[in-house]
Amino acid sequence: MLACQKAIRIEKLKRYANLVLNDNYYKASKELNALRADNPGSMTVGSEVEKQFNVIMSRMREVSTDKSAPMENPTAC
């Protein structure tokens, strides 16, 4: 069981590393971090901050849903 959990964690980290290597994802991630830092706490529905957040998240999802690098099932499981 521990080997399986470790293998799953490694696959998740590989997937994240591949996302960070993508310039579009990395740039959007940095923008999202800056937006969160500038606006701590909760967001008001319909606010400009929420709209910016949704735009950035959409850009990140476009990259992260790319099927060219699907997550593989670890053989340890």
N, CA, C and O atoms as a Maestro MAE file, in Angstrom:
{
 s_m_m2io_version
 :::
 2.0.0
}

f_m_ct {
 s_m_title
 :::
 protein
 m_atom[308] {
  # First column is atom index #
  i_m_mmod_type
  r_m_x_coord
  r_m_y_coord
  r_m_z_coord
  i_m_residue_number
  s_m_chain_name
  s_m_pdb_residue_name
  s_m_pdb_atom_name
  i_m_atomic_number
  :::
  1 25 0.830 -1.195 0.000 1 A "MET " " N  " 7
  2 3 0.000 0.000 0.000 1 A "MET " " CA " 6
  3 2 0.872 1.255 0.000 1 A "MET " " C  " 6
  4 15 0.594 2.196 -0.743 1 A "MET " " O  " 8
  5 25 1.918 1.281 0.820 2 A "LEU " " N  " 7
  6 3 2.801 2.438 0.868 2 A "LEU " " CA " 6
  7 2 3.491 2.654 -0.474 2 A "LEU " " C  " 6
  8 15 3.661 3.791 -0.915 2 A "LEU " " O  " 8
  9 25 3.886 1.564 -1.121 3 A "ALA " " N  " 7
  10 3 4.532 1.673 -2.429 3 A "ALA " " CA " 6
  11 2 3.579 2.285 -3.446 3 A "ALA " " C  " 6
  12 15 3.988 3.088 -4.284 3 A "ALA " " O  " 8
  13 25 2.320 1.909 -3.371 4 A "CYS " " N  " 7
  14 3 1.314 2.453 -4.290 4 A "CYS " " CA " 6
  15 2 1.111 3.942 -4.045 4 A "CYS " " C  " 6
  16 15 1.086 4.729 -4.991 4 A "CYS " " O  " 8
  17 25 0.967 4.334 -2.782 5 A "GLN " " N  " 7
  18 3 0.777 5.747 -2.454 5 A "GLN " " CA " 6
  19 2 1.970 6.580 -2.900 5 A "GLN " " C  " 6
  20 15 1.814 7.687 -3.415 5 A "GLN " " O  " 8
  21 25 3.158 6.036 -2.697 6 A "LYS " " N  " 7
  22 3 4.373 6.734 -3.112 6 A "LYS " " CA " 6
  23 2 4.409 6.883 -4.634 6 A "LYS " " C  " 6
  24 15 4.748 7.947 -5.151 6 A "LYS " " O  " 8
  25 25 4.058 5.818 -5.340 7 A "ALA " " N  " 7
  26 3 4.059 5.851 -6.805 7 A "ALA " " CA " 6
  27 2 3.038 6.856 -7.340 7 A "ALA " " C  " 6
  28 15 3.307 7.561 -8.313 7 A "ALA " " O  " 8
  29 25 1.880 6.918 -6.711 8 A "ILE " " N  " 7
  30 3 0.851 7.884 -7.124 8 A "ILE " " CA " 6
  31 2 1.354 9.309 -6.896 8 A "ILE " " C  " 6
  32 15 1.173 10.175 -7.752 8 A "ILE " " O  " 8
  33 25 1.978 9.551 -5.761 9 A "ARG " " N  " 7
  34 3 2.512 10.882 -5.451 9 A "ARG " " CA " 6
  35 2 3.572 11.289 -6.466 9 A "ARG " " C  " 6
  36 15 3.599 12.433 -6.922 9 A "ARG " " O  " 8
  37 25 4.440 10.353 -6.817 10 A "ILE " " N  " 7
  38 3 5.482 10.638 -7.804 10 A "ILE " " CA " 6
  39 2 4.863 11.000 -9.149 10 A "ILE " " C  " 6
  40 15 5.319 11.938 -9.802 10 A "ILE " " O  " 8
  41 25 3.828 10.269 -9.575 11 A "GLU " " N  " 7
  42 3 3.161 10.583 -10.844 11 A "GLU " " CA " 6
  43 2 2.525 11.966 -10.811 11 A "GLU " " C  " 6
  44 15 2.574 12.697 -11.800 11 A "GLU " " O  " 8
  45 25 1.924 12.330 -9.673 12 A "LYS " " N  " 7
  46 3 1.332 13.667 -9.547 12 A "LYS " " CA " 6
  47 2 2.400 14.746 -9.643 12 A "LYS " " C  " 6
  48 15 2.192 15.777 -10.284 12 A "LYS " " O  " 8
  49 25 3.537 14.510 -9.010 13 A "LEU " " N  " 7
  50 3 4.628 15.486 -9.066 13 A "LEU " " CA " 6
  51 2 5.202 15.606 -10.474 13 A "LEU " " C  " 6
  52 15 5.556 16.703 -10.905 13 A "LEU " " O  " 8
  53 25 5.297 14.496 -11.189 14 A "LYS " " N  " 7
  54 3 5.771 14.537 -12.576 14 A "LYS " " CA " 6
  55 2 4.811 15.359 -13.427 14 A "LYS " " C  " 6
  56 15 5.235 16.173 -14.247 14 A "LYS " " O  " 8
  57 25 3.521 15.140 -13.228 15 A "ARG " " N  " 7
  58 3 2.506 15.878 -13.984 15 A "ARG " " CA " 6
  59 2 2.619 17.373 -13.694 15 A "ARG " " C  " 6
  60 15 2.568 18.192 -14.611 15 A "ARG " " O  " 8
  61 25 2.774 17.726 -12.419 16 A "TYR " " N  " 7
  62 3 2.902 19.134 -12.056 16 A "TYR " " CA " 6
  63 2 4.182 19.728 -12.639 16 A "TYR " " C  " 6
  64 15 4.176 20.859 -13.126 16 A "TYR " " O  " 8
  65 25 5.269 18.978 -12.593 17 A "ALA " " N  " 7
  66 3 6.534 19.453 -13.157 17 A "ALA " " CA " 6
  67 2 6.377 19.739 -14.649 17 A "ALA " " C  " 6
  68 15 6.905 20.730 -15.152 17 A "ALA " " O  " 8
  69 25 5.656 18.879 -15.350 18 A "ASN " " N  " 7
  70 3 5.418 19.110 -16.781 18 A "ASN " " CA " 6
  71 2 4.584 20.362 -17.010 18 A "ASN " " C  " 6
  72 15 4.806 21.089 -17.978 18 A "ASN " " O  " 8
  73 25 3.628 20.615 -16.125 19 A "LEU " " N  " 7
  74 3 2.828 21.834 -16.251 19 A "LEU " " CA " 6
  75 2 3.695 23.073 -16.051 19 A "LEU " " C  " 6
  76 15 3.589 24.038 -16.808 19 A "LEU " " O  " 8
  77 25 4.539 23.047 -15.048 20 A "VAL " " N  " 7
  78 3 5.392 24.197 -14.747 20 A "VAL " " CA " 6
  79 2 6.391 24.453 -15.877 20 A "VAL " " C  " 6
  80 15 6.802 25.593 -16.096 20 A "VAL " " O  " 8
  81 25 6.776 23.410 -16.584 21 A "LEU " " N  " 7
  82 3 7.679 23.588 -17.724 21 A "LEU " " CA " 6
  83 2 7.012 24.329 -18.879 21 A "LEU " " C  " 6
  84 15 7.693 24.900 -19.730 21 A "LEU " " O  " 8
  85 25 5.681 24.319 -18.907 22 A "ASN " " N  " 7
  86 3 4.932 25.020 -19.945 22 A "ASN " " CA " 6
  87 2 4.915 26.509 -19.605 22 A "ASN " " C  " 6
  88 15 4.415 26.902 -18.551 22 A "ASN " " O  " 8
  89 25 5.456 27.326 -20.489 23 A "ASP " " N  " 7
  90 3 5.566 28.770 -20.232 23 A "ASP " " CA " 6
  91 2 4.214 29.432 -19.973 23 A "ASP " " C  " 6
  92 15 4.109 30.306 -19.112 23 A "ASP " " O  " 8
  93 25 3.175 29.023 -20.711 24 A "ASN " " N  " 7
  94 3 1.852 29.621 -20.532 24 A "ASN " " CA " 6
  95 2 1.284 29.297 -19.152 24 A "ASN " " C  " 6
  96 15 0.722 30.161 -18.479 24 A "ASN " " O  " 8
  97 25 1.438 28.050 -18.748 25 A "TYR " " N  " 7
  98 3 0.945 27.647 -17.423 25 A "TYR " " CA " 6
  99 2 1.719 28.373 -16.326 25 A "TYR " " C  " 6
  100 15 1.126 28.892 -15.381 25 A "TYR " " O  " 8
  101 25 3.031 28.407 -16.455 26 A "TYR " " N  " 7
  102 3 3.863 29.027 -15.427 26 A "TYR " " CA " 6
  103 2 3.545 30.516 -15.286 26 A "TYR " " C  " 6
  104 15 3.439 31.034 -14.174 26 A "TYR " " O  " 8
  105 25 3.394 31.193 -16.417 27 A "LYS " " N  " 7
  106 3 3.070 32.626 -16.379 27 A "LYS " " CA " 6
  107 2 1.713 32.845 -15.700 27 A "LYS " " C  " 6
  108 15 1.572 33.736 -14.862 27 A "LYS " " O  " 8
  109 25 0.731 32.039 -16.058 28 A "ALA " " N  " 7
  110 3 -0.594 32.166 -15.449 28 A "ALA " " CA " 6
  111 2 -0.532 31.864 -13.957 28 A "ALA " " C  " 6
  112 15 -1.204 32.521 -13.162 28 A "ALA " " O  " 8
  113 25 0.266 30.878 -13.573 29 A "SER " " N  " 7
  114 3 0.426 30.523 -12.167 29 A "SER " " CA " 6
  115 2 1.011 31.692 -11.372 29 A "SER " " C  " 6
  116 15 0.557 31.986 -10.266 29 A "SER " " O  " 8
  117 25 2.008 32.347 -11.933 30 A "LYS " " N  " 7
  118 3 2.605 33.505 -11.268 30 A "LYS " " CA " 6
  119 2 1.585 34.655 -11.156 30 A "LYS " " C  " 6
  120 15 1.520 35.328 -10.127 30 A "LYS " " O  " 8
  121 25 0.801 34.872 -12.206 31 A "GLU " " N  " 7
  122 3 -0.227 35.911 -12.171 31 A "GLU " " CA " 6
  123 2 -1.268 35.605 -11.100 31 A "GLU " " C  " 6
  124 15 -1.716 36.501 -10.384 31 A "GLU " " O  " 8
  125 25 -1.647 34.337 -10.996 32 A "LEU " " N  " 7
  126 3 -2.635 33.936 -9.993 32 A "LEU " " CA " 6
  127 2 -2.092 34.147 -8.583 32 A "LEU " " C  " 6
  128 15 -2.807 34.632 -7.707 32 A "LEU " " O  " 8
  129 25 -0.838 33.787 -8.365 33 A "ASN " " N  " 7
  130 3 -0.222 34.004 -7.055 33 A "ASN " " CA " 6
  131 2 -0.189 35.485 -6.702 33 A "ASN " " C  " 6
  132 15 -0.457 35.856 -5.560 33 A "ASN " " O  " 8
  133 25 0.137 36.333 -7.674 34 A "ALA " " N  " 7
  134 3 0.178 37.777 -7.437 34 A "ALA " " CA " 6
  135 2 -1.219 38.314 -7.137 34 A "ALA " " C  " 6
  136 15 -1.389 39.151 -6.251 34 A "ALA " " O  " 8
  137 25 -2.217 37.833 -7.875 35 A "LEU " " N  " 7
  138 3 -3.598 38.272 -7.654 35 A "LEU " " CA " 6
  139 2 -4.052 37.885 -6.246 35 A "LEU " " C  " 6
  140 15 -4.691 38.677 -5.552 35 A "LEU " " O  " 8
  141 25 -3.721 36.673 -5.836 36 A "ARG " " N  " 7
  142 3 -4.092 36.228 -4.484 36 A "ARG " " CA " 6
  143 2 -3.364 37.040 -3.412 36 A "ARG " " C  " 6
  144 15 -3.948 37.379 -2.383 36 A "ARG " " O  " 8
  145 25 -2.103 37.349 -3.651 37 A "ALA " " N  " 7
  146 3 -1.326 38.132 -2.677 37 A "ALA " " CA " 6
  147 2 -1.885 39.549 -2.549 37 A "ALA " " C  " 6
  148 15 -1.924 40.108 -1.453 37 A "ALA " " O  " 8
  149 25 -2.314 40.121 -3.661 38 A "ASP " " N  " 7
  150 3 -2.860 41.480 -3.655 38 A "ASP " " CA " 6
  151 2 -4.279 41.538 -3.098 38 A "ASP " " C  " 6
  152 15 -4.759 42.602 -2.708 38 A "ASP " " O  " 8
  153 25 -4.947 40.380 -3.066 39 A "ASN " " N  " 7
  154 3 -6.344 40.335 -2.630 39 A "ASN " " CA " 6
  155 2 -6.561 39.184 -1.652 39 A "ASN " " C  " 6
  156 15 -7.231 38.205 -1.982 39 A "ASN " " O  " 8
  157 25 -5.997 39.298 -0.451 40 A "PRO " " N  " 7
  158 3 -6.144 38.210 0.520 40 A "PRO " " CA " 6
  159 2 -7.594 38.081 0.988 40 A "PRO " " C  " 6
  160 15 -8.364 39.042 0.958 40 A "PRO " " O  " 8
  161 25 -7.937 36.897 1.411 41 A "GLY " " N  " 7
  162 3 -9.302 36.668 1.885 41 A "GLY " " CA " 6
  163 2 -10.197 36.192 0.762 41 A "GLY " " C  " 6
  164 15 -9.722 35.721 -0.271 41 A "GLY " " O  " 8
  165 25 -11.476 36.317 0.969 42 A "SER " " N  " 7
  166 3 -12.433 35.825 -0.019 42 A "SER " " CA " 6
  167 2 -12.693 36.859 -1.107 42 A "SER " " C  " 6
  168 15 -12.449 38.052 -0.927 42 A "SER " " O  " 8
  169 25 -13.192 36.376 -2.234 43 A "MET " " N  " 7
  170 3 -13.530 37.253 -3.357 43 A "MET " " CA " 6
  171 2 -15.025 37.489 -3.395 43 A "MET " " C  " 6
  172 15 -15.814 36.611 -3.045 43 A "MET " " O  " 8
  173 25 -15.401 38.655 -3.814 44 A "THR " " N  " 7
  174 3 -16.808 38.989 -3.979 44 A "THR " " CA " 6
  175 2 -17.266 38.498 -5.348 44 A "THR " " C  " 6
  176 15 -16.614 38.755 -6.360 44 A "THR " " O  " 8
  177 25 -18.382 37.795 -5.370 45 A "VAL " " N  " 7
  178 3 -18.924 37.296 -6.625 45 A "VAL " " CA " 6
  179 2 -19.234 38.468 -7.544 45 A "VAL " " C  " 6
  180 15 -19.880 39.438 -7.147 45 A "VAL " " O  " 8
  181 25 -18.759 38.358 -8.781 46 A "GLY " " N  " 7
  182 3 -19.003 39.397 -9.771 46 A "GLY " " CA " 6
  183 2 -18.002 40.537 -9.748 46 A "GLY " " C  " 6
  184 15 -18.083 41.446 -10.574 46 A "GLY " " O  " 8
  185 25 -17.066 40.505 -8.824 47 A "SER " " N  " 7
  186 3 -16.080 41.585 -8.739 47 A "SER " " CA " 6
  187 2 -15.045 41.451 -9.860 47 A "SER " " C  " 6
  188 15 -14.936 40.409 -10.507 47 A "SER " " O  " 8
  189 25 -14.307 42.509 -10.065 48 A "GLU " " N  " 7
  190 3 -13.249 42.503 -11.078 48 A "GLU " " CA " 6
  191 2 -12.177 41.474 -10.730 48 A "GLU " " C  " 6
  192 15 -11.614 40.828 -11.614 48 A "GLU " " O  " 8
  193 25 -11.905 41.330 -9.455 49 A "VAL " " N  " 7
  194 3 -10.907 40.349 -9.013 49 A "VAL " " CA " 6
  195 2 -11.359 38.931 -9.360 49 A "VAL " " C  " 6
  196 15 -10.562 38.117 -9.827 49 A "VAL " " O  " 8
  197 25 -12.635 38.644 -9.131 50 A "GLU " " N  " 7
  198 3 -13.146 37.313 -9.469 50 A "GLU " " CA " 6
  199 2 -13.071 37.077 -10.980 50 A "GLU " " C  " 6
  200 15 -12.750 35.973 -11.421 50 A "GLU " " O  " 8
  201 25 -13.361 38.085 -11.754 51 A "LYS " " N  " 7
  202 3 -13.285 37.948 -13.213 51 A "LYS " " CA " 6
  203 2 -11.851 37.663 -13.654 51 A "LYS " " C  " 6
  204 15 -11.622 36.808 -14.510 51 A "LYS " " O  " 8
  205 25 -10.885 38.376 -13.074 52 A "GLN " " N  " 7
  206 3 -9.476 38.139 -13.385 52 A "GLN " " CA " 6
  207 2 -9.074 36.718 -12.978 52 A "GLN " " C  " 6
  208 15 -8.384 36.019 -13.721 52 A "GLN " " O  " 8
  209 25 -9.513 36.306 -11.794 53 A "PHE " " N  " 7
  210 3 -9.237 34.964 -11.299 53 A "PHE " " CA " 6
  211 2 -9.754 33.909 -12.277 53 A "PHE " " C  " 6
  212 15 -9.045 32.959 -12.607 53 A "PHE " " O  " 8
  213 25 -10.991 34.082 -12.737 54 A "ASN " " N  " 7
  214 3 -11.589 33.112 -13.659 54 A "ASN " " CA " 6
  215 2 -10.860 33.059 -14.995 54 A "ASN " " C  " 6
  216 15 -10.706 31.982 -15.572 54 A "ASN " " O  " 8
  217 25 -10.415 34.195 -15.488 55 A "VAL " " N  " 7
  218 3 -9.671 34.235 -16.750 55 A "VAL " " CA " 6
  219 2 -8.349 33.485 -16.605 55 A "VAL " " C  " 6
  220 15 -7.979 32.687 -17.466 55 A "VAL " " O  " 8
  221 25 -7.651 33.748 -15.520 56 A "ILE " " N  " 7
  222 3 -6.356 33.085 -15.292 56 A "ILE " " CA " 6
  223 2 -6.558 31.579 -15.131 56 A "ILE " " C  " 6
  224 15 -5.821 30.785 -15.715 56 A "ILE " " O  " 8
  225 25 -7.557 31.185 -14.338 57 A "MET " " N  " 7
  226 3 -7.822 29.758 -14.136 57 A "MET " " CA " 6
  227 2 -8.198 29.070 -15.445 57 A "MET " " C  " 6
  228 15 -7.832 27.914 -15.658 57 A "MET " " O  " 8
  229 25 -8.905 29.746 -16.303 58 A "SER " " N  " 7
  230 3 -9.261 29.171 -17.607 58 A "SER " " CA " 6
  231 2 -8.013 28.901 -18.436 58 A "SER " " C  " 6
  232 15 -7.897 27.863 -19.086 58 A "SER " " O  " 8
  233 25 -7.079 29.852 -18.403 59 A "ARG " " N  " 7
  234 3 -5.823 29.658 -19.136 59 A "ARG " " CA " 6
  235 2 -5.047 28.473 -18.580 59 A "ARG " " C  " 6
  236 15 -4.464 27.697 -19.337 59 A "ARG " " O  " 8
  237 25 -5.039 28.335 -17.264 60 A "MET " " N  " 7
  238 3 -4.326 27.220 -16.646 60 A "MET " " CA " 6
  239 2 -5.007 25.884 -16.973 60 A "MET " " C  " 6
  240 15 -4.332 24.881 -17.204 60 A "MET " " O  " 8
  241 25 -6.330 25.878 -16.991 61 A "ARG " " N  " 7
  242 3 -7.061 24.646 -17.317 61 A "ARG " " CA " 6
  243 2 -6.826 24.215 -18.756 61 A "ARG " " C  " 6
  244 15 -6.742 23.021 -19.044 61 A "ARG " " O  " 8
  245 25 -6.719 25.179 -19.659 62 A "GLU " " N  " 7
  246 3 -6.449 24.845 -21.059 62 A "GLU " " CA " 6
  247 2 -5.167 24.029 -21.178 62 A "GLU " " C  " 6
  248 15 -5.107 23.055 -21.928 62 A "GLU " " O  " 8
  249 25 -4.157 24.432 -20.439 63 A "VAL " " N  " 7
  250 3 -2.872 23.730 -20.479 63 A "VAL " " CA " 6
  251 2 -2.973 22.403 -19.733 63 A "VAL " " C  " 6
  252 15 -2.481 21.382 -20.215 63 A "VAL " " O  " 8
  253 25 -3.607 22.411 -18.563 64 A "SER " " N  " 7
  254 3 -3.624 21.212 -17.728 64 A "SER " " CA " 6
  255 2 -4.526 20.121 -18.273 64 A "SER " " C  " 6
  256 15 -4.369 18.960 -17.893 64 A "SER " " O  " 8
  257 25 -5.461 20.450 -19.147 65 A "THR " " N  " 7
  258 3 -6.321 19.421 -19.732 65 A "THR " " CA " 6
  259 2 -5.778 18.917 -21.059 65 A "THR " " C  " 6
  260 15 -6.441 18.149 -21.756 65 A "THR " " O  " 8
  261 25 -4.578 19.347 -21.404 66 A "ASP " " N  " 7
  262 3 -3.918 18.867 -22.610 66 A "ASP " " CA " 6
  263 2 -3.721 17.358 -22.489 66 A "ASP " " C  " 6
  264 15 -3.098 16.886 -21.538 66 A "ASP " " O  " 8
  265 25 -4.245 16.608 -23.443 67 A "LYS " " N  " 7
  266 3 -4.196 15.147 -23.377 67 A "LYS " " CA " 6
  267 2 -2.878 14.577 -23.885 67 A "LYS " " C  " 6
  268 15 -2.726 13.357 -23.946 67 A "LYS " " O  " 8
  269 25 -1.941 15.412 -24.245 68 A "SER " " N  " 7
  270 3 -0.667 14.910 -24.756 68 A "SER " " CA " 6
  271 2 0.184 14.296 -23.651 68 A "SER " " C  " 6
  272 15 1.113 13.542 -23.940 68 A "SER " " O  " 8
  273 25 -0.116 14.601 -22.398 69 A "ALA " " N  " 7
  274 3 0.658 14.056 -21.289 69 A "ALA " " CA " 6
  275 2 -0.285 13.509 -20.213 69 A "ALA " " C  " 6
  276 15 -0.361 14.062 -19.115 69 A "ALA " " O  " 8
  277 25 -1.005 12.424 -20.526 70 A "PRO " " N  " 7
  278 3 -1.945 11.890 -19.534 70 A "PRO " " CA " 6
  279 2 -1.216 11.303 -18.331 70 A "PRO " " C  " 6
  280 15 -0.078 10.848 -18.447 70 A "PRO " " O  " 8
  281 25 -1.872 11.316 -17.189 71 A "MET " " N  " 7
  282 3 -1.302 10.728 -15.983 71 A "MET " " CA " 6
  283 2 -1.358 9.205 -16.116 71 A "MET " " C  " 6
  284 15 -2.398 8.635 -16.447 71 A "MET " " O  " 8
  285 25 -0.238 8.570 -15.856 72 A "GLU " " N  " 7
  286 3 -0.168 7.129 -15.977 72 A "GLU " " CA " 6
  287 2 -0.459 6.472 -14.637 72 A "GLU " " C  " 6
  288 15 -0.146 7.025 -13.583 72 A "GLU " " O  " 8
  289 25 -1.064 5.283 -14.686 73 A "ASN " " N  " 7
  290 3 -1.278 4.516 -13.461 73 A "ASN " " CA " 6
  291 2 0.024 3.857 -13.065 73 A "ASN " " C  " 6
  292 15 0.621 3.140 -13.868 73 A "ASN " " O  " 8
  293 25 0.473 4.081 -11.859 74 A "PRO " " N  " 7
  294 3 1.733 3.466 -11.412 74 A "PRO " " CA " 6
  295 2 1.614 1.949 -11.400 74 A "PRO " " C  " 6
  296 15 0.561 1.401 -11.076 74 A "PRO " " O  " 8
  297 25 2.696 1.280 -11.754 75 A "THR " " N  " 7
  298 3 2.696 -0.181 -11.781 75 A "THR " " CA " 6
  299 2 2.671 -0.771 -10.375 75 A "THR " " C  " 6
  300 15 2.296 -1.930 -10.200 75 A "THR " " O  " 8
  301 25 3.067 0.017 -9.366 76 A "ALA " " N  " 7
  302 3 3.066 -0.473 -7.981 76 A "ALA " " CA " 6
  303 2 1.654 -0.673 -7.431 76 A "ALA " " C  " 6
  304 15 1.467 -1.306 -6.392 76 A "ALA " " O  " 8
  305 25 0.674 -0.133 -8.130 77 A "CYS " " N  " 7
  306 3 -0.704 -0.251 -7.656 77 A "CYS " " CA " 6
  307 2 -1.350 -1.430 -8.313 77 A "CYS " " C  " 6
  308 15 -2.520 -1.716 -8.055 77 A "CYS " " O  " 8
  :::
 }
 m_bond[307] {
  # First column is bond index #
  i_m_from
  i_m_to
  i_m_order
  :::
  1 1 2 1
  2 2 3 1
  3 3 4 2
  4 3 5 1
  5 5 6 1
  6 6 7 1
  7 7 8 2
  8 7 9 1
  9 9 10 1
  10 10 11 1
  11 11 12 2
  12 11 13 1
  13 13 14 1
  14 14 15 1
  15 15 16 2
  16 15 17 1
  17 17 18 1
  18 18 19 1
  19 19 20 2
  20 19 21 1
  21 21 22 1
  22 22 23 1
  23 23 24 2
  24 23 25 1
  25 25 26 1
  26 26 27 1
  27 27 28 2
  28 27 29 1
  29 29 30 1
  30 30 31 1
  31 31 32 2
  32 31 33 1
  33 33 34 1
  34 34 35 1
  35 35 36 2
  36 35 37 1
  37 37 38 1
  38 38 39 1
  39 39 40 2
  40 39 41 1
  41 41 42 1
  42 42 43 1
  43 43 44 2
  44 43 45 1
  45 45 46 1
  46 46 47 1
  47 47 48 2
  48 47 49 1
  49 49 50 1
  50 50 51 1
  51 51 52 2
  52 51 53 1
  53 53 54 1
  54 54 55 1
  55 55 56 2
  56 55 57 1
  57 57 58 1
  58 58 59 1
  59 59 60 2
  60 59 61 1
  61 61 62 1
  62 62 63 1
  63 63 64 2
  64 63 65 1
  65 65 66 1
  66 66 67 1
  67 67 68 2
  68 67 69 1
  69 69 70 1
  70 70 71 1
  71 71 72 2
  72 71 73 1
  73 73 74 1
  74 74 75 1
  75 75 76 2
  76 75 77 1
  77 77 78 1
  78 78 79 1
  79 79 80 2
  80 79 81 1
  81 81 82 1
  82 82 83 1
  83 83 84 2
  84 83 85 1
  85 85 86 1
  86 86 87 1
  87 87 88 2
  88 87 89 1
  89 89 90 1
  90 90 91 1
  91 91 92 2
  92 91 93 1
  93 93 94 1
  94 94 95 1
  95 95 96 2
  96 95 97 1
  97 97 98 1
  98 98 99 1
  99 99 100 2
  100 99 101 1
  101 101 102 1
  102 102 103 1
  103 103 104 2
  104 103 105 1
  105 105 106 1
  106 106 107 1
  107 107 108 2
  108 107 109 1
  109 109 110 1
  110 110 111 1
  111 111 112 2
  112 111 113 1
  113 113 114 1
  114 114 115 1
  115 115 116 2
  116 115 117 1
  117 117 118 1
  118 118 119 1
  119 119 120 2
  120 119 121 1
  121 121 122 1
  122 122 123 1
  123 123 124 2
  124 123 125 1
  125 125 126 1
  126 126 127 1
  127 127 128 2
  128 127 129 1
  129 129 130 1
  130 130 131 1
  131 131 132 2
  132 131 133 1
  133 133 134 1
  134 134 135 1
  135 135 136 2
  136 135 137 1
  137 137 138 1
  138 138 139 1
  139 139 140 2
  140 139 141 1
  141 141 142 1
  142 142 143 1
  143 143 144 2
  144 143 145 1
  145 145 146 1
  146 146 147 1
  147 147 148 2
  148 147 149 1
  149 149 150 1
  150 150 151 1
  151 151 152 2
  152 151 153 1
  153 153 154 1
  154 154 155 1
  155 155 156 2
  156 155 157 1
  157 157 158 1
  158 158 159 1
  159 159 160 2
  160 159 161 1
  161 161 162 1
  162 162 163 1
  163 163 164 2
  164 163 165 1
  165 165 166 1
  166 166 167 1
  167 167 168 2
  168 167 169 1
  169 169 170 1
  170 170 171 1
  171 171 172 2
  172 171 173 1
  173 173 174 1
  174 174 175 1
  175 175 176 2
  176 175 177 1
  177 177 178 1
  178 178 179 1
  179 179 180 2
  180 179 181 1
  181 181 182 1
  182 182 183 1
  183 183 184 2
  184 183 185 1
  185 185 186 1
  186 186 187 1
  187 187 188 2
  188 187 189 1
  189 189 190 1
  190 190 191 1
  191 191 192 2
  192 191 193 1
  193 193 194 1
  194 194 195 1
  195 195 196 2
  196 195 197 1
  197 197 198 1
  198 198 199 1
  199 199 200 2
  200 199 201 1
  201 201 202 1
  202 202 203 1
  203 203 204 2
  204 203 205 1
  205 205 206 1
  206 206 207 1
  207 207 208 2
  208 207 209 1
  209 209 210 1
  210 210 211 1
  211 211 212 2
  212 211 213 1
  213 213 214 1
  214 214 215 1
  215 215 216 2
  216 215 217 1
  217 217 218 1
  218 218 219 1
  219 219 220 2
  220 219 221 1
  221 221 222 1
  222 222 223 1
  223 223 224 2
  224 223 225 1
  225 225 226 1
  226 226 227 1
  227 227 228 2
  228 227 229 1
  229 229 230 1
  230 230 231 1
  231 231 232 2
  232 231 233 1
  233 233 234 1
  234 234 235 1
  235 235 236 2
  236 235 237 1
  237 237 238 1
  238 238 239 1
  239 239 240 2
  240 239 241 1
  241 241 242 1
  242 242 243 1
  243 243 244 2
  244 243 245 1
  245 245 246 1
  246 246 247 1
  247 247 248 2
  248 247 249 1
  249 249 250 1
  250 250 251 1
  251 251 252 2
  252 251 253 1
  253 253 254 1
  254 254 255 1
  255 255 256 2
  256 255 257 1
  257 257 258 1
  258 258 259 1
  259 259 260 2
  260 259 261 1
  261 261 262 1
  262 262 263 1
  263 263 264 2
  264 263 265 1
  265 265 266 1
  266 266 267 1
  267 267 268 2
  268 267 269 1
  269 269 270 1
  270 270 271 1
  271 271 272 2
  272 271 273 1
  273 273 274 1
  274 274 275 1
  275 275 276 2
  276 275 277 1
  277 277 278 1
  278 278 279 1
  279 279 280 2
  280 279 281 1
  281 281 282 1
  282 282 283 1
  283 283 284 2
  284 283 285 1
  285 285 286 1
  286 286 287 1
  287 287 288 2
  288 287 289 1
  289 289 290 1
  290 290 291 1
  291 291 292 2
  292 291 293 1
  293 293 294 1
  294 294 295 1
  295 295 296 2
  296 295 297 1
  297 297 298 1
  298 298 299 1
  299 299 300 2
  300 299 301 1
  301 301 302 1
  302 302 303 1
  303 303 304 2
  304 303 305 1
  305 305 306 1
  306 306 307 1
  307 307 308 2
  :::
 }
}
